[in-house]
Amino acid sequence: MPSSSFFKYLGLITVFATAALILLWKELPDEQLHVFFLNVGQGDSTFIVTPENHQILIDGGPKNNVLTELDAVIPYYDQTIDMLILTHPDADHVDGFAEVVKRYQVENILLTAIENSNPAYQELLKEIYNQDINIIIAQSGIDFKLGEVVIDVLHPIESIEGAHFETPNDSSIVLKLFYKGNRILLTGDIEKEGEVELIGGNSDIEADVLKVAHHGSKTSSTIEFLKLVSPSYAIIQSEKDNKFGHPNVETLDALIKVGVQKIFRNDQLGRIEFVF
């Protein structure tokens, strides 16, 4: 006859197994679109999980802060990212990407492939080639369909592969995400010149949710651009008490002026999640 200690251990095993199954169940795809605006400090990083569990990471933020954020939103047993998207190679967008590529199995990367000497960018390119990751060069007209989620590339208008920019902000990839009537515009760090280019190119930039360009800097988010986007919600990715004064009060006023109902800020709220 089994001893009492046997039943004790059997009970403990049952409890742990049940807890593990509950945790696993909670991590299964829930048939909703999740868009996380990660809290990486003074920089950008957005993580998207589609209803079919496709995973897309847009920008890697400064330093390696993105790794801690990914630990919180990707199940521990899941080591695959379907696509990385680097909007442009400034440090506050690219720094974390090389370590992401080393830690996760990345299937594809979308970038502009502009010329830039940033060491973090050069390290990323080295890792991409070492691991033979599929490279897609961004330009307007390239679209991705991930189940019911569609991601359109709006900018750059044409390929800028190999081009040099003194300040790469206006080389940023701009994306528009569609899901069941919901529209999200992700603008990288484009400034006024990039916004004019989008407007002049007759791009459909109207969206319900806007990731505000360049951390809410006054060099972006012109009234003309914001009126055409006409967002209900805006997200600003910046660090608390940053030296740049982001977000700028003029930008905040402009967002309110065009009818934005709610402004969400990483510096106030930490990680921000939209669920559709």
N, C-alpha and C positions, 0 to 999 in steps of 0.2 A: 504494500500500500504506500503511495507517495507520501513523503513527509510534509509537514506544514510549511517548511521552508520552500519546498517545490512549488506549492500553490502560491506562496508569496512572490517568488520570482516570476511565475507564470502570469500573475496579476500585473506585475510591473511591466513585463514585456507587452502585455495587452494594452496597457495604458500608453506606453511609448509608441506602439504601432498605431494606435488610434489617433494620437496626437500628430504623428507623421502623416497619416492619411488626410487628416483635416488640413494640415499645412499645404500638402500637395494639391488638394482639391481647390484651395483658395488661390493657388498659382495658375490653375488651368485657364485657358482663354475664356473670356466671359461674353464674347460676341459684341463687345463695345469697342469703340475707338478711344484710346487713351493718349493724350498729348501732355507730356511732362516738360515744363520749363524749369530746368534743373538749376539748383542754387550753387553755382560754381564760383561766386565772387564777382570780380569786375570783368565779366566776359559773358559769352553766349554759349549755351548748350541746350538743345531740345531733343527729347527722346520720344519717339512715337511707337506705339504698339497697336497694330491693326486688329480688327476682330478675328482675323485668321492667324494672329500671332506673328505677323511679320514685324521685325524690329528695325527701326531706322534711327540713327543718331546723327543729328545736325550740329556740327561744331563741337569742339572738345574743351572749350574754356581755357583759363590760364592754369599754369602749373599742372598738377595731376588731380585737381579737385574733382574732376568728373568721375574718377574711379570710385570714390566714396559714394557719390550720388547713384551711380549705376548699381552698386551693391544693394542699394535700397529699393531699386525698381526692377531689377532683373533677378529672377529666381536663381538660387545658388547653383542649381544643376544645369542651367541654360548658359552655354558659352558661345552662342551664335548670334551675330548681328548681320542682318541681310544687307544693309547698306549704310555706309558712312557718307556724309555729305559735308564737305569743307567749303563754306561760303567764300572764304578768302584767307590768305596765310598770315594774318596778323597774330601775334602771340596770344592774345586773349580769346582766340578762336581755334588755334591749332595746337597749342602746347600739349594738351592731354591726349592727342590722337595717337602718337607713336606707342604709348603704353597701352592704349585700348587695343590697337592692332596686335600687340604682343600677347595680351591677356585673352582676347576673344577671337573666335574664328569669324573673320569678316569676309563676306562673299563678294561685295562690290563696293567701289568708292566713286562718288561723283565729285568732280572738282573742275576748276577752270584751267589748271596746269599753267598758270602764269609763271613767269620767271621771278624768283624771289630768293634772297640769300638767308632768310631767317633759319637759324640752326634747327629749330623744332620742325619746320617745314621740310628741310632737307633730310632730317632723320625719318620723318614720316614717309617721304618718297622712297627712301632706302628700304624701309620695312615693307612697303607695298610691293616693290620689285622682288625682294627676298622671298616673300610669301606668295608671289604670283597672283595677287588680288586683281580682279577684273576692274579696269579703269574705264570710266565713262566721262567724256569731256562735255561739260555743260554748255548749252546754248538754247535759246528760245525755240520751242517746238518739240523738245524732248519731253516725253511724258512717261510716267510709270503707273501701271495699274496693278494694285495689290489687293486682289479680291474686289471689294466694293469701294476701296479707297483709291483715288486717283491723285497723283502728284504731278503738276505741270511746272516745267522750268520756264520762267518768264524773262529772266535776265541771267547772263548777258544775252543781248539780242542775237549776236553771232559769236562764233568761237573766238576766244582771245588767247588760245594756247600759245605759250612762248612769249607773250607780250610782257613788257615791263611797265609797272606803275610805281611812281614815286610814293604815292599813298594808295594802297590797294582797296580802300573802302568802296569806291565806285566800281570796282571789278566784281563785287559780291554777287553770288548766286541769289536770286530771288525766286521763291517757290510759292505756289498756290496749291493748297490741299483741299480736295472735295470729298465729302462723305455724307450721303443721304441729305443733301440740301444744305449742309453746313460747309462754310468756306473759311479757311484760315490762310492768311498771307504772312509769309515768313521772309523778312527783308534783309537779313544779314546786317551789314553796316553801310548800306548805300546812303549817300548824302544827296544834296539838292541836285547835283548834275545827274546822278543815277535816277532820281525820281523824274526829272525832266525827260530822260531817255525812255523811261517806261511809259510816261504819258504820251510822248511823241510817237512811240511804237504802237499805239492803240491797243496796248495790252489790257485785258480785262482784270483790273486790280480790285474790283469791289469785293469786300469780304466782311464776314460777321465778326471775326477775331483777327486782330492785327498784332504781330510781334513787332513792336516799335523799333525802327532802325537805330543802330549806333547807340544803344543804351539810353535813348532819350536825349541825345545831344541836340543842341540848337542848330547844328549844321545839317540836320535831317528834318523830316516831318513838316514840310511846307504845307500851308493851308490848302493850296491847290491839290496837292497829292492826297492829303487826308480827306478832303471833300469827295474825291473820286473813290477812295477806298470805302468811306462811309461805315466804319466799324461800330459795332455795339460794345465790344470789349477790346481792351488793349493790354498788352503785357510788356513790361519794361524789365530787362535783365541788367542789373547793376548791383554794385556792392554798397553797403551802408557807409556813409561818410567817405566816399571815394574822392580822390584828389581832383577829379575832372568836373565835379559838381553835377554829375548825372543822377537823376534826370533833370534837365534844365527846366526852370519854371515856365519859360516861354513855350516849351513843348507840351508841358502839362496843360497850360492854358489853351493851346491850340487843339488838343485832344477833346477837351471839354467843349470848346467852341463848335466843333463839328458834330457834337452829339454823342460822344462816347459815354455810355451809361456807367461803366465801371473800369477803373484802371487797377491792374494787378501788378505788384512790384516784388521782385525777389528780395530787395533790401528790406522790405517790410514784412513779407510773408514767408520767406524761405522758398522751398520747392513749391511750385504751383502745378496743379493737375487739372486738365479739362477732360471730361468724360462725355462722349457722344453716344 
